[in-house]
Amino acid sequence: MDVLHKLGPREQTELHGNWEPHAFAEEVFGRLPRADQRRWAELYVRALLVTPGKKSVRRLAESVSGSPTASQSMHQFVSASPWDWHATRQDLLRLIERTTTATAWTLTPAYIPKRGEHSAGVHRRFDPQLGKVVTCQLGIALLRSDGRTALPIDWNLYIPQDWTAGTDRGARARVPDGIGGALWSQTADLLDRVATWTTGPQVPVTADLSWMPDRSTFLAHLVRNEHPFVVEVPETLGVRSAAAQPVVSGTVSAGRLLAAQRGTTTGGEQHHGLDLRSLPVSLPEATAGRTRLRMLAQRLANGRRRIWITSLVDQPLPQLLPLMGQPRLGAAVMNTLSGDFGLQDFEGRLFPGWHHHTTLVSAAFAQYCLYGSGSGRRA
């Protein structure tokens, strides 16, 4: 899947005149307090765009500077220098909001393999891409989609509870006090924070929640906070039928409800050859049970099913289909960031360093998608 949509020269000129990489850096990193920080931010982004292969700090520095101390200075900027990554991400969002029109926010996980147990938030977790349990960090990214590509705006690094309960691991990795807790709440914090940044109209949240064990609680949060959403869920998700005459009562799995409805003739929709069954449902949580939701199920050729839950109960299917595909676009973006933009190559262990690195990766990806690398095409 090609996720690297770029604006053409005419569109670039209309938006920013005679745009150049330095102007992009000034817009995104202008609030960094020191001139040397702004310079290293611009160089780091440029290095991410032009350095082939593994993007270690040493190789990044060698790509953009002939100074023998460049590697040490770049490491200091990313891992130890104090600067506000949230402010930089807000400025990146403001630039993107002037450039494209949002159609969705997409939540997606990023599994970052690690050796050892000292990097912030590292733990054992099942990686669905590798099909096995690995030692990794789990990043949670929030991407803003314009219907053609999705650009990462904000990140959380999942901090398991055992990192903050009765140990000094968090302090050694400079994890701030108050960070940690349930996965769903750390994901919800990401959504709620960006909602205070954006100046655009509200757009739906999309995600494949199969990676989130506490997905039911997260969905209830979306309902309570009136976030419109279209999310893919596993068949095990507990739901209640909201039909006028339900064939099953009480809380059942989505798969069981579909099986009970199999003999009925209602709820089928066809669009572009897709056979989708649509059922009215609600969530079992008390605060969410009063809200009408819609479950969409697609039977695949291998007999398996894909299931989505949406709060957009009155939207016609053609308008929902692009939203239903957003999580796969988000996953493709994460693969691109890992393979081409150095997402997994950060060598530091500290919590601030991880956030600095992901912020710079986001900026490099946005610069490339919106304007090109500024230094020739990537190999």
C-alpha positions in Angstrom: 0.0 0.0 0.0 1.4 3.4 -1.0 1.0 5.7 1.9 3.3 8.5 0.7 0.9 11.0 -1.0 2.7 14.2 -1.8 1.2 17.6 -2.8 2.3 18.7 -6.3 4.4 21.8 -6.9 1.4 23.9 -7.8 -0.4 23.0 -4.5 2.8 23.7 -2.5 3.2 27.1 -4.1 -0.4 28.0 -3.4 0.0 27.0 0.3 3.4 28.3 1.2 4.9 30.2 -1.7 8.5 29.3 -2.5 8.6 26.6 0.2 11.9 25.2 1.4 12.9 22.8 4.2 14.1 25.6 6.4 10.7 27.2 6.3 9.1 23.9 7.4 11.5 23.7 10.3 10.8 27.3 11.3 7.0 26.5 11.5 7.3 23.3 13.3 10.3 23.9 15.6 10.0 27.7 16.1 9.0 27.4 19.7 12.1 25.4 20.8 13.7 27.9 23.2 17.3 27.8 21.9 18.8 28.4 18.5 21.0 25.2 18.7 17.9 23.1 19.5 16.1 24.5 16.4 19.2 23.8 14.3 19.5 20.2 15.5 15.8 19.6 15.0 16.1 20.7 11.4 19.2 18.5 10.9 17.6 15.5 12.5 14.6 15.7 10.3 16.8 16.1 7.2 18.9 13.1 8.3 15.8 10.9 8.7 14.9 11.8 5.1 18.3 11.1 3.5 20.0 8.4 5.6 19.5 5.0 4.1 19.1 1.8 6.2 19.4 1.8 10.0 19.1 5.3 11.4 21.4 5.2 14.4 22.4 8.6 15.8 25.9 8.1 14.5 24.7 7.4 10.9 22.2 10.3 11.0 24.8 12.7 12.1 27.3 11.6 9.4 24.6 12.2 6.8 24.2 15.9 7.5 27.4 17.1 9.2 31.1 16.7 8.9 31.8 17.6 12.5 33.4 14.9 14.6 31.2 16.0 17.5 27.9 16.0 15.6 26.8 12.6 16.8 27.3 13.5 20.4 25.4 16.8 19.9 22.5 15.1 18.1 22.3 12.5 20.9 22.2 15.2 23.5 19.5 17.1 21.6 17.2 14.0 21.4 17.9 12.2 24.6 18.7 14.9 27.2 17.9 18.4 26.0 14.8 19.8 27.7 12.1 20.8 25.1 8.4 20.4 25.0 7.4 17.8 22.5 3.7 18.6 22.9 4.2 22.2 21.8 6.1 20.9 18.7 3.3 18.4 17.9 0.7 21.2 18.2 2.7 23.4 15.8 2.9 20.4 13.4 -0.8 20.0 13.6 -1.5 23.7 12.9 0.7 23.5 9.8 -1.1 20.3 8.6 -4.6 21.9 9.3 -3.7 24.7 7.0 -2.6 22.2 4.3 -5.2 19.4 4.3 -8.8 18.8 5.4 -9.3 16.1 8.0 -11.6 13.1 7.4 -10.7 10.9 10.4 -8.5 10.4 13.4 -6.9 7.0 13.5 -5.5 5.2 16.5 -2.8 2.6 15.8 -0.3 0.7 17.9 3.5 0.7 17.2 5.4 -2.3 18.5 9.1 -1.4 19.0 11.3 -4.4 19.8 13.9 -3.8 22.5 16.7 -5.8 24.1 17.0 -5.6 27.9 14.6 -4.3 30.4 15.7 -0.7 31.0 14.1 1.3 28.1 11.0 3.2 29.3 7.9 1.1 29.3 9.5 -2.1 28.0 7.5 -5.2 28.7 6.5 -8.6 27.2 3.6 -8.4 24.7 2.2 -10.3 21.8 3.1 -8.7 18.5 0.4 -9.7 15.9 2.7 -9.0 13.0 5.4 -11.3 14.3 2.8 -13.8 15.7 4.7 -14.2 19.0 5.4 -12.6 22.3 8.3 -10.2 22.2 10.1 -7.7 24.5 9.0 -4.4 23.3 7.8 -0.9 23.8 4.2 -0.2 22.8 3.7 3.2 21.2 0.2 4.5 20.6 -0.1 6.9 17.7 -2.9 9.2 16.7 -2.9 9.9 13.0 -4.8 12.6 11.1 -6.2 11.4 7.8 -7.2 13.5 4.8 -8.6 10.5 2.9 -5.3 10.0 1.0 -2.7 9.5 3.6 -2.6 9.6 7.4 0.0 11.8 9.3 1.0 10.9 12.9 0.4 13.9 15.1 0.6 12.7 18.7 2.0 9.7 20.6 1.8 8.0 24.0 4.3 5.5 25.2 2.4 2.8 27.1 3.7 2.5 30.6 2.6 -0.7 32.3 1.5 -0.5 36.0 4.5 -2.5 37.2 6.7 0.3 35.9 5.3 2.7 38.5 4.2 0.4 41.4 6.8 0.1 44.1 9.9 0.3 41.9 12.3 2.9 40.8 12.4 1.8 37.2 10.2 4.7 36.1 12.4 7.2 37.9 15.6 5.8 36.2 13.9 6.1 32.8 12.6 9.6 33.6 8.9 8.6 33.4 6.9 11.5 34.9 4.8 11.0 37.9 1.2 10.2 37.1 2.0 8.4 33.9 0.8 4.8 33.7 -2.3 2.8 34.3 -4.7 0.9 32.1 -4.0 0.8 28.3 -7.5 2.1 27.5 -7.0 5.2 29.7 -3.6 6.0 28.2 -5.1 5.7 24.8 -8.1 7.9 25.8 -5.7 10.5 27.2 -4.2 10.8 23.7 -7.5 11.5 22.1 -8.7 13.9 24.8 -5.4 15.9 24.6 -5.5 16.3 20.8 -9.1 17.4 21.0 -7.9 20.5 22.8 -5.4 21.2 20.1 -7.4 21.0 16.9 -9.1 24.0 15.4 -11.0 21.9 12.8 -14.5 20.3 13.0 -14.9 17.0 14.8 -14.3 14.0 12.7 -14.7 10.3 13.5 -12.2 8.2 15.5 -11.2 5.0 13.7 -9.2 2.1 15.0 -8.8 -1.7 15.0 -9.1 -2.5 18.7 -8.0 -6.1 18.5 -4.7 -5.1 20.2 -6.5 -3.5 23.2 -7.5 -5.9 25.9 -9.7 -3.4 27.7 -11.5 -2.3 24.5 -15.0 -2.4 26.0 -14.0 0.2 28.6 -12.4 2.4 25.9 -15.6 2.2 23.7 -17.7 3.2 26.7 -15.3 6.2 27.1 -15.9 7.2 23.5 -19.7 7.0 24.0 -19.6 9.0 27.2 -17.5 11.7 25.6 -19.5 11.8 22.4 -16.5 11.0 20.1 -18.0 9.7 16.9 -16.3 6.5 15.9 -16.0 3.6 13.5 -13.8 0.8 15.1 -13.0 -2.7 14.1 -13.5 -5.2 17.0 -13.0 -9.0 17.5 -16.0 -11.4 17.6 -15.5 -11.7 21.4 -16.6 -8.2 22.2 -19.7 -8.1 24.4 -22.7 -6.3 23.0 -26.5 -6.2 23.5 -29.0 -6.4 20.7 -30.9 -3.2 20.3 -33.4 -4.6 17.8 -37.1 -4.0 18.6 -37.5 -7.8 18.9 -34.1 -9.2 19.7 -33.4 -12.9 18.9 -31.1 -13.0 22.0 -31.3 -11.0 25.2 -28.6 -9.8 27.6 -25.0 -9.4 26.9 -23.5 -11.8 24.3 -20.4 -11.8 22.1 -20.7 -10.1 18.8 -20.1 -13.5 17.1 -22.9 -15.1 19.0 -25.3 -12.3 18.1 -24.4 -12.7 14.4 -24.9 -16.4 14.6 -28.4 -15.9 16.2 -29.3 -13.5 13.4 -28.0 -15.8 10.6 -31.4 -17.2 9.9 -33.1 -13.8 9.5 -33.4 -11.9 6.2 -33.0 -8.4 7.6 -29.9 -6.3 7.9 -28.0 -7.2 4.7 -26.4 -4.5 2.6 -24.5 -4.7 -0.7 -22.0 -2.2 -1.9 -19.2 -2.7 -4.4 -19.6 -6.5 -4.1 -19.3 -6.4 -0.3 -22.0 -8.3 1.7 -22.4 -6.6 5.0 -24.8 -7.4 7.7 -26.0 -4.4 9.8 -27.4 -4.8 13.3 -28.5 -2.3 16.0 -26.6 -2.9 19.2 -25.6 -1.2 22.4 -22.8 -1.7 24.9 -23.3 -3.6 28.2 -21.8 -0.8 30.3 -24.6 1.1 32.1 -23.6 4.6 30.8 -23.2 3.4 27.3 -26.1 1.0 27.1 -28.6 3.8 26.4 -26.7 4.9 23.2 -27.7 3.5 19.8 -24.8 1.9 18.0 -24.5 -0.1 14.7 -22.6 -3.3 14.2 -21.4 -4.1 10.7 -20.2 -7.6 9.8 -18.5 -8.7 6.7 -18.0 -12.4 5.9 -14.7 -13.2 4.2 -14.0 -15.8 1.6 -12.3 -18.0 4.2 -15.4 -18.1 6.4 -14.0 -15.6 8.9 -15.7 -12.3 9.7 -14.6 -8.7 10.2 -16.8 -6.7 12.6 -17.1 -3.0 13.2 -19.0 -1.0 15.8 -20.0 2.6 14.9 -21.8 5.4 16.6 -22.6 6.9 13.1 -25.9 5.0 13.0 -27.5 7.3 10.4 -24.6 7.4 7.9 -25.1 5.5 4.6 -22.8 2.6 4.0 -20.8 4.4 1.2 -19.8 7.0 3.7 -18.7 4.5 6.3 -16.6 2.3 4.0 -13.6 4.7 3.8 -13.6 5.0 7.6 -13.7 1.2 8.0 -10.5 1.0 5.9 -8.6 3.7 7.9 -7.0 1.3 10.4 -5.2 -0.6 7.7 -3.9 2.7 6.3 -2.7 3.5 9.8 -0.9 0.1 10.1 0.7 0.7 6.7 1.9 4.1 7.9 3.5 2.5 11.0 5.3 0.0 8.7 6.6 2.9 6.6 7.8 4.8 9.7 9.6 1.7 10.9 11.1 0.8 7.6 12.0 4.2 6.1 11.8 6.8 8.8 13.7 5.3 11.7 10.8 4.8 14.2 12.3 1.7 15.7 15.9 2.9 15.6 16.0 5.1 18.7 18.8 3.8 20.9 18.0 5.8 24.1 16.3 4.4 27.2 14.6 7.6 28.5 11.0 8.5 28.3 11.6 12.1 27.1 14.1 10.8 24.4 11.4 8.4 23.0 8.9 11.3 22.7 11.5 13.6 21.2 12.4 10.9 18.6 8.8 10.1 17.7 8.0 13.8 17.3 10.9 14.2 14.9 9.9 11.1 13.0 6.4 12.6 12.7 7.8 15.8 11.3 10.0 14.0 8.8 7.1 12.0 7.5 4.9 15.0 7.3 7.6 17.0 5.4 8.0 14.2 2.9 4.3 13.6 2.4 3.4 17.3 2.0 6.5 18.6 0.2 9.0 15.9 -0.6 12.3 15.4 1.2 13.7 18.8 0.2 16.9 16.9 -0.6 15.9 14.8 -3.6 13.7 11.7 -3.7 14.2 8.9 -1.3 15.7 5.7 -2.6 
